Amino acid sequence: MNTSIVRREDVELLAPAGDWDCMRAAVANGADAIFFGVEKFNARARANNFRMDELTEIMAFLHSYGVKGFLTFNILVFENELEEAKQLIDACVDAGVDAVIVQDLGLVKMIREISPDFPIHGSTQMTITSPEAVEFTKPWNMERVVLGRENNLKQIQRIGEQAKLPMEVFVHGALCVSYSGQCLTSEMWGGRSANRGECAQACRLPYDLMVDGEHKPMGDVAYLLSPKDLAAIDLMPELIEAGVTSFKIEGRLKTPEYVANVVSKYRKAIDRYFDGDDARPDPEEIRELQQSFSRGFTHGFLDGTNNKQLVDGTFPKSRGVYLGRVEQILRDGVVCRLEAPLKRGDGIVFDAGDPTKKEEGGRVYDVRRKGVKLEGEAGEGWIVDIVPGRSDVDLRKLHVGDRIWKTNDPALDKRLRQTYETDKPYRVFPVHVRVSGRPGQPLTTWWTDVQKGTTVRVDSDLELEVAQKRPMTRELLEEQFGRLGGTVYQLEQLDVDLYGDVIVPMRELNSIRRQAVELLAGERPKPPVYVKRAVPVYGDASVPASPVPRGEAQLTALCRSLPQVQAALAAGVEMIYADFEFIKQFPAAVEAVRAAGKQIALATPRIHMPGENGYHNNILRLQPDAVLVRNTGALYFYLRHMRENPDQKHPVLIGDFSLNIANHKAVDLFTEAGCDLVTPSYDLNIQQMVDLLGKTDTSRLEIVIHQHMPMFHTEHCVYCTFMSEGTDFTNCGRPCEDHRASLQDRIGMSHPVRVDEGCRNTVYNAVEQSGAEYLANFMELGVSTYRVEFLEETPEQVREVIELYNRALRGEISGTQVWKQLKATNQLGVTRGQLVK
């Protein structure tokens, strides 16, 4: 064990709470901190959540048990919501919330305007995956960052060593297949943005794999993007020694029994580590974790990338504990060799390999062994007859070989509920008492709450007298002052300094104890006090810009192949963005654009991991006119390079949609940081975009007006997982270089899957979307730069699209005519996309 890096008191177990029962369950089972949301502005809109007017009560409850409370504010905030967002921040400051967990950097800017010392945690929705990304946050004095779930142990340690900011890491619960903050699938398909807490879980749907336009048979594997659940309990020693200080459990949509179960297991693992014991869980603990919720367990990316282990592909929902397979079908049940314990009353389901169809399942009515009914639990390895309830299961629909899962264990749930459904205090804290006195003076006592660090003094009302028979002894005081049952205290230490043989009536001792406990307990819920300033939300908003005259707007084009670049140049585009899969393809694009006398911007990947700065050094060596920056780590890299090399010529920095800019404060933050131009988030609809433009210097904005929406962006590689025998880029054979994969959804649309230099996948929407109908609105509000993006279009299609938009910008045709023309000539049609959601 190596405890020199992180001390026990530095380690925090952070638990979810979607309601009061979950919060009680977390506190009762050992959480050091709780994260929770209120009605609005959090990434679990479907959770019960709390009310803003409960904040004071919540924090008093948590602080009374020495637990911290973090409010999740981990979504993007639209322009018209900033005033309401400020009210919630004000309420958090007043209630003494210990920190807010934030995604939107514009909100970070506003919080710092309101309070310089109110703690901020950077959410995993910020997509912080490198030391540079952490460094970018430091001007706003964030207390900690939540790293992306895609970081492995070595990277986590490297980030901690280089960036020197406390790190929070997810250790248990559901995994998003997409990088958090970078998934637009729900937005694209249902107008329900994951960046607004409304994830529709499109990753849990079945897809067919198409390779070069042909269907690839996958057997019973249909859930190609549905990850297993994260369970890193057996990696706690490695995570602690990597420098992680906060261990986060996902689950604000889960039950209180789930919270009680998972928190208690991780509490034991942490405590065992620091006690010098074996911190690894035993098989029974793993089974109990699986029972509460499991799609199958994985370490995710903590061990490094292994594409074969992340996705099972045969089911997308919780299964519980695997019991075994049907070996024989009986008249009233089935025969099974158990791989886990089973008893009457447990819930089971029969898995025939197709979860899209109704599955047979219900309660176990009887368990027989060798014809004899069992009253207790059948053990692992036993061959038993499982008899389901008579009306629960249609045995005719079962097959030999079907998998059997235990979906529910009522006895376990009852035991877990007993931990928090109690009138007893959930925790007790040590108290030190010092006693002093002499005859003719009151008995003076000092009571210290060791964990809280507060001390109160309580004196007796009566003076001490000389004892005639039985003077007060240490044992007597220990007995009287130790009667703390029903309170949150227990007597740990008593120091007695009495002069002579003295006595005071017993009722005085009882009164002292009651007063002291009341005073100490009254100190525990007191909130921390933060600075709070009255700041107008829109005091820094820009004056609306002048309309852009027809013919003065600029159209840029993002191309993903050299033929597209050549077509865009032929169509007269002045600024070309090259967004190629492999950096070795960039030089030819730079040469072509230079030869045409035009300008070129090179696009960075969406993600920046430790050790990937070589990619950006290569971009700088190509001396592009601009860089399309897609993450804060890369942005910090280029800004640092500019500071360290002030005499060199530097590219223009253009912040892309993936920076998640949704309000004028975010625009200001990025332009003040060093971006010359920024692209608003794709989460904005037309009204939200108009609201943003009305409060922003629109000369600093570029709007993407035509594109295939990038939906999923994943570390999980479809090519490696399903088109090779390998586990990662070192042994997959690079099928992405020779083939084109797409994912076909339930309505037959095939969504292209493209890779980048880091072997990350982007799943693009099959259908283009156009905002052409709103060009007039945007030009009226002063926006002069617009981008069209291409994916797999032919050179002819590239030229057609550019010509149509240029005509619209010159006022020769309306935006509606552009949209209709594109829809008429495009095989799949063109959607109006997120702007009209």
NORVEN-V801454 format. One record per residue. RES is the residue in one letter. SS is DSSP state (~ for helix, > for strand, _ for the rest). PHI is phi as a letter, one per 20 degrees, with the letter a starting at -180 (999 if undefined). D_CENTER is the distance of its C-alpha to the mean C-alpha in whole Angstrom. Layout:
# NORVEN-V801454
RES;SS;PHI;D_CENTER
RES;SS;PHI;D_CENTER
This chain:
# NORVEN-V801454
M;_;999;30
N;_;d;29
T;_;d;28
S;_;f;29
I;_;e;26
V;_;c;24
R;_;e;26
R;~;g;25
E;~;f;25
D;~;e;22
V;_;e;19
E;>;c;17
L;>;e;16
L;>;d;13
A;>;d;13
P;>;e;12
A;_;b;14
G;_;e;15
D;_;b;19
W;~;f;21
D;~;f;22
C;~;f;19
M;~;f;19
R;~;f;22
A;~;f;21
A;~;f;19
V;~;f;21
A;~;f;24
N;_;d;23
G;_;o;22
A;_;f;18
D;_;e;19
A;>;b;16
I;>;c;15
F;>;d;12
F;>;b;13
G;_;c;13
V;>;d;17
E;_;g;18
K;_;c;17
F;_;m;14
N;_;b;11
A;_;e;8
R;_;c;10
A;_;f;14
R;_;e;15
A;_;f;15
N;_;f;18
N;_;m;17
F;>;d;19
R;_;d;21
M;~;f;22
D;~;f;25
E;~;e;24
L;~;g;22
T;~;f;25
E;~;f;26
I;~;f;22
M;~;f;23
A;~;f;26
F;~;f;25
L;~;f;23
H;~;f;25
S;~;f;28
Y;_;d;26
G;_;m;25
V;_;d;21
K;>;e;19
G;>;c;17
F;>;d;14
L;>;e;13
T;>;e;10
F;>;c;11
N;_;e;8
I;_;c;10
L;_;e;13
V;_;d;17
F;_;e;20
E;~;g;23
N;~;f;25
E;~;d;22
L;~;f;22
E;~;f;25
E;~;f;23
A;~;f;20
K;~;f;23
Q;~;f;24
L;~;f;21
I;~;f;20
D;~;g;24
A;~;f;24
C;~;f;21
V;~;f;23
D;~;f;26
A;~;e;24
G;_;m;23
V;_;g;20
D;_;f;19
A;>;a;16
V;>;d;14
I;>;e;10
V;>;c;11
Q;_;e;10
D;_;f;13
L;~;f;16
G;~;f;18
L;~;f;17
V;~;g;17
K;~;f;21
M;~;f;22
I;~;f;21
R;~;f;23
E;~;f;26
I;~;f;25
S;_;b;25
P;_;f;25
D;_;c;24
F;_;f;21
P;_;f;18
I;>;c;15
H;>;d;12
G;>;f;10
S;_;f;7
T;~;f;5
Q;~;f;6
M;~;f;9
T;_;l;9
I;_;e;11
T;_;c;13
S;_;b;16
P;~;g;18
E;~;f;20
A;~;f;16
V;~;f;16
E;~;g;20
F;~;f;19
T;~;e;17
K;~;f;20
P;~;g;23
W;~;d;21
N;_;l;21
M;_;f;17
E;_;f;17
R;>;a;14
V;>;c;11
V;>;e;8
L;_;f;9
G;_;f;8
R;_;f;8
E;_;e;11
N;_;f;13
N;_;e;16
L;~;g;18
K;~;f;20
Q;~;f;18
I;~;g;16
Q;~;f;20
R;~;f;21
I;~;f;18
G;~;f;19
E;~;f;23
Q;~;e;23
A;~;e;20
K;_;l;21
L;_;c;18
P;>;g;17
M;>;d;14
E;>;d;11
V;>;c;9
F;>;f;8
V;>;c;11
H;>;b;11
G;>;p;10
A;_;f;10
L;_;d;9
C;_;e;8
V;_;f;11
S;>;e;11
Y;_;g;9
S;_;f;6
G;_;n;8
Q;_;c;11
C;_;d;12
L;_;d;15
T;~;f;16
S;~;f;16
E;~;f;17
M;~;f;20
W;~;e;21
G;~;c;21
G;_;m;20
R;_;d;17
S;_;f;14
A;~;f;11
N;~;f;10
R;~;c;12
G;_;m;11
E;_;c;13
C;_;g;12
A;_;e;15
Q;_;l;14
A;~;f;16
C;~;f;15
R;~;e;17
L;_;e;20
P;_;f;23
Y;_;c;24
D;>;e;28
L;>;e;28
M;>;d;30
V;>;c;32
D;_;l;34
G;_;n;34
E;>;d;35
H;>;f;34
K;_;d;33
P;_;f;33
M;_;c;30
G;_;m;32
D;_;e;30
V;_;e;27
A;_;c;25
Y;_;e;21
L;_;f;21
L;_;c;17
S;_;e;16
P;>;f;15
K;_;f;16
D;>;e;13
L;>;f;12
A;>;b;15
A;_;d;16
I;~;f;18
D;~;e;21
L;~;d;19
M;~;g;19
P;~;g;22
E;~;f;21
L;~;f;18
I;~;f;20
E;~;f;23
A;_;e;20
G;_;o;20
V;_;f;16
T;_;d;17
S;>;c;14
F;>;d;13
K;>;d;10
I;>;d;10
E;_;f;8
G;_;q;10
R;_;f;11
L;_;d;13
K;_;e;15
T;_;e;18
P;~;f;20
E;~;f;21
Y;~;g;18
V;~;f;17
A;~;g;20
N;~;f;21
V;~;f;17
V;~;f;18
S;~;f;21
K;~;f;21
Y;~;f;19
R;~;g;21
K;~;f;24
A;~;f;23
I;~;f;22
D;~;f;25
R;~;f;27
Y;~;g;26
F;~;f;27
D;_;e;30
G;_;n;31
D;_;e;31
D;_;f;29
A;_;e;26
R;_;f;25
P;_;f;25
D;_;e;28
P;~;g;28
E;~;f;28
E;~;f;25
I;~;f;23
R;~;f;25
E;~;f;24
L;~;f;20
Q;~;f;21
Q;~;f;23
S;~;f;20
F;_;a;18
S;_;a;18
R;_;e;18
G;_;n;19
F;>;d;18
T;>;b;17
H;_;e;16
G;_;m;14
F;_;d;15
L;_;f;15
D;_;e;19
G;_;o;19
T;_;f;19
N;_;c;21
N;~;f;21
K;~;e;23
Q;~;d;21
L;~;f;17
V;>;d;19
D;_;e;21
G;_;n;22
T;_;e;25
F;_;b;22
P;_;d;19
K;_;c;19
S;_;f;19
R;_;d;23
G;_;n;23
V;>;d;26
Y;>;f;28
L;>;e;32
G;>;q;34
R;>;d;35
V;_;f;38
E;_;e;41
Q;>;b;44
I;>;d;44
L;_;d;47
R;_;f;48
D;_;c;46
G;_;a;43
V;>;c;42
V;>;d;42
C;>;b;39
R;>;e;39
L;_;f;36
E;_;d;33
A;_;b;32
P;_;f;34
L;>;b;35
K;_;b;37
R;_;g;38
G;_;n;36
D;_;f;33
G;>;e;31
I;>;c;31
V;>;b;30
F;>;d;32
D;>;d;30
A;_;e;33
G;_;n;30
D;_;b;30
P;_;f;27
T;_;f;28
K;_;e;31
K;_;f;31
E;_;d;31
E;_;e;34
G;>;a;33
G;>;r;34
R;>;e;35
V;>;e;37
Y;>;e;40
D;>;b;42
V;>;c;42
R;>;d;45
R;>;c;46
K;_;l;49
G;_;n;50
V;>;d;50
K;>;f;47
L;_;e;45
E;_;e;44
G;_;e;41
E;_;e;39
A;>;e;39
G;_;e;38
E;_;g;36
G;_;n;39
W;_;f;41
I;>;e;42
V;>;c;42
D;>;e;43
I;>;d;40
V;>;d;42
P;>;f;39
G;_;g;40
R;_;g;43
S;_;e;41
D;_;e;38
V;_;c;38
D;_;e;41
L;~;f;42
R;~;f;43
K;~;e;40
L;_;e;39
H;_;c;40
V;_;f;41
G;_;o;38
D;_;g;35
R;>;f;32
I;>;d;32
W;>;c;29
K;>;e;29
T;>;e;26
N;>;b;27
D;_;c;29
P;~;g;30
A;~;f;32
L;~;f;28
D;~;g;27
K;~;f;30
R;~;f;30
L;~;f;26
R;~;f;27
Q;_;f;30
T;_;f;28
Y;_;c;26
E;_;e;29
T;_;b;32
D;_;e;34
K;_;f;34
P;_;g;32
Y;_;f;28
R;_;b;29
V;_;c;32
F;>;c;32
P;>;f;35
V;>;c;38
H;>;d;41
V;>;c;44
R;>;d;47
V;>;c;50
S;>;b;54
G;>;r;57
R;>;b;61
P;_;g;63
G;_;n;64
Q;_;c;60
P;>;f;57
L;>;f;55
T;>;d;52
T;>;c;48
W;>;d;45
W;>;d;42
T;>;d;39
D;>;e;35
V;_;f;34
Q;_;f;31
K;_;e;31
G;_;n;34
T;>;d;36
T;>;c;39
V;>;c;42
R;>;d;46
V;>;c;48
D;>;d;51
S;>;f;54
D;>;f;56
L;>;e;59
E;>;e;61
L;_;f;61
E;>;d;64
V;>;f;66
A;_;f;66
Q;_;e;69
K;_;c;68
R;_;d;64
P;_;f;62
M;_;f;58
T;_;d;57
R;~;g;54
E;~;f;53
L;~;f;54
L;~;f;52
E;~;f;49
E;~;f;50
Q;~;f;50
F;~;f;47
G;_;e;45
R;_;f;45
L;_;d;41
G;_;g;40
G;_;n;38
T;_;d;36
V;_;e;33
Y;>;c;36
Q;>;c;38
L;>;f;41
E;>;d;40
Q;>;b;43
L;>;c;46
D;>;d;49
V;>;d;52
D;>;c;55
L;>;d;57
Y;>;e;61
G;_;n;64
D;_;e;64
V;>;c;62
I;>;b;61
V;_;b;59
P;_;g;59
M;~;g;56
R;~;f;55
E;~;f;54
L;~;f;52
N;~;f;50
S;~;f;50
I;~;g;48
R;~;g;46
R;~;f;45
Q;~;f;45
A;~;f;43
V;~;f;40
E;~;f;40
L;~;f;40
L;~;f;37
A;~;f;35
G;~;f;35
E;~;f;34
R;~;f;30
P;_;f;29
K;_;f;30
P;_;f;27
P;_;f;26
V;_;d;28
Y;_;d;27
V;_;f;28
K;_;c;28
R;_;d;30
A;_;e;31
V;_;c;30
P;_;f;30
V;_;f;27
Y;_;d;29
G;_;f;32
D;_;d;30
A;_;f;30
S;_;e;33
V;_;f;36
P;_;g;36
A;_;f;37
S;_;f;40
P;_;g;40
V;_;e;40
P;_;f;44
R;_;g;44
G;_;n;44
E;_;d;42
A;_;f;39
Q;>;d;38
L;>;d;36
T;>;d;34
A;>;c;33
L;>;e;30
C;>;d;31
R;_;d;30
S;_;b;34
L;~;f;37
P;~;g;39
Q;~;f;37
V;~;g;37
Q;~;f;41
A;~;f;41
A;~;f;39
L;~;f;41
A;~;f;44
A;_;e;43
G;_;n;43
V;_;f;39
E;_;e;40
M;>;c;36
I;>;d;34
Y;>;e;31
A;>;d;31
D;_;c;27
F;_;e;29
E;_;f;27
F;_;c;29
I;~;f;30
K;~;f;34
Q;~;e;34
F;~;f;34
P;~;g;37
A;~;f;39
A;~;f;37
V;~;f;38
E;~;f;41
A;~;f;42
V;~;f;40
R;~;g;42
A;~;f;45
A;_;e;45
G;_;m;45
K;_;d;41
Q;>;d;38
I;>;c;35
A;>;d;31
L;>;d;29
A;>;e;26
T;_;e;23
P;_;f;21
R;_;f;17
I;_;c;16
H;_;c;17
M;_;d;17
P;_;g;20
G;_;n;23
E;_;d;23
N;~;f;25
G;~;g;28
Y;~;g;27
H;~;f;27
N;~;f;30
N;~;f;32
I;~;f;31
L;~;f;33
R;~;f;35
L;_;e;36
Q;_;l;36
P;_;f;35
D;_;f;35
A;>;b;32
V;>;c;28
L;>;e;25
V;>;e;22
R;_;d;19
N;_;b;17
T;~;f;17
G;~;f;18
A;~;f;21
L;~;f;22
Y;~;f;22
F;~;g;24
Y;~;f;27
L;~;f;27
R;~;f;28
H;~;f;30
M;~;f;32
R;~;f;33
E;~;f;34
N;_;c;36
P;_;f;38
D;_;e;41
Q;_;e;39
K;_;f;38
H;_;d;35
P;_;f;33
V;>;f;32
L;>;d;28
I;>;d;26
G;>;f;23
D;_;e;21
F;~;g;19
S;~;f;16
L;~;f;16
N;_;l;15
I;_;e;18
A;_;c;19
N;_;b;21
H;~;f;24
K;~;f;23
A;~;f;20
V;~;g;23
D;~;f;25
L;~;g;23
F;~;f;23
T;~;f;26
E;~;f;27
A;~;f;25
G;_;q;27
C;_;f;26
D;_;e;30
L;>;b;28
V;>;c;25
T;_;d;23
P;_;f;22
S;_;f;19
Y;_;f;19
D;_;f;18
L;_;e;21
N;_;e;24
I;~;f;27
Q;~;f;28
Q;~;f;24
M;~;f;26
V;~;f;29
D;~;f;28
L;~;f;26
L;~;f;29
G;_;f;31
K;_;d;30
T;_;c;29
D;_;f;32
T;~;f;32
S;~;f;33
R;~;e;30
L;>;d;28
E;>;c;28
I;>;d;28
V;>;f;27
I;>;d;29
H;>;b;29
Q;>;a;27
H;>;e;25
M;>;f;22
P;>;f;19
M;>;e;17
F;>;e;15
H;>;c;15
T;>;c;14
E;_;f;15
H;_;f;17
C;_;d;20
V;~;f;22
Y;~;f;25
C;~;f;25
T;~;f;24
F;~;d;26
M;~;c;29
S;_;b;30
E;_;e;31
G;_;e;28
T;_;d;25
D;_;b;24
F;_;f;26
T;_;f;29
N;_;c;30
C;_;e;29
G;_;n;32
R;_;l;30
P;~;f;31
C;~;f;29
E;~;e;32
D;_;d;34
H;_;c;33
R;_;d;31
A;>;d;28
S;>;b;27
L;>;d;25
Q;>;e;27
D;_;e;26
R;_;f;28
I;_;d;30
G;_;n;31
M;_;e;29
S;>;d;28
H;>;e;25
P;>;f;26
V;>;d;24
R;>;d;24
V;>;d;23
D;_;c;23
E;_;g;25
G;_;e;22
C;_;m;22
R;_;e;19
N;>;d;19
T;>;d;19
V;>;e;20
Y;>;e;22
N;>;f;23
A;>;f;27
V;>;d;28
E;>;f;29
Q;>;c;28
S;>;c;30
G;_;d;30
A;~;g;34
E;~;f;35
Y;~;d;33
L;~;g;35
A;~;f;38
N;~;f;35
F;~;f;33
M;~;f;37
E;~;f;38
L;_;e;35
G;_;n;36
V;_;e;34
S;_;d;36
T;>;c;33
Y;>;c;32
R;>;c;30
V;>;d;31
E;>;c;29
F;_;d;30
L;_;c;29
E;_;c;32
E;_;f;35
T;_;f;38
P;~;g;40
E;~;f;42
Q;~;f;39
V;~;f;38
R;~;f;41
E;~;f;41
V;~;f;38
I;~;f;38
E;~;f;42
L;~;f;41
Y;~;f;38
N;~;f;41
R;~;f;43
A;~;f;41
L;~;f;40
R;_;e;44
G;_;n;45
E;_;f;47
I;_;c;44
S;_;e;42
G;~;f;38
T;~;f;39
Q;~;f;42
V;~;f;39
W;~;f;37
K;~;f;39
Q;~;f;41
L;~;f;38
K;~;f;37
A;~;f;41
T;~;e;41
N;_;e;37
Q;_;g;37
L;_;e;34
G;_;n;34
V;>;c;32
T;>;e;30
R;_;f;29
G;~;m;26
Q;~;f;23
L;~;f;26
V;~;d;27
K;_;f;24
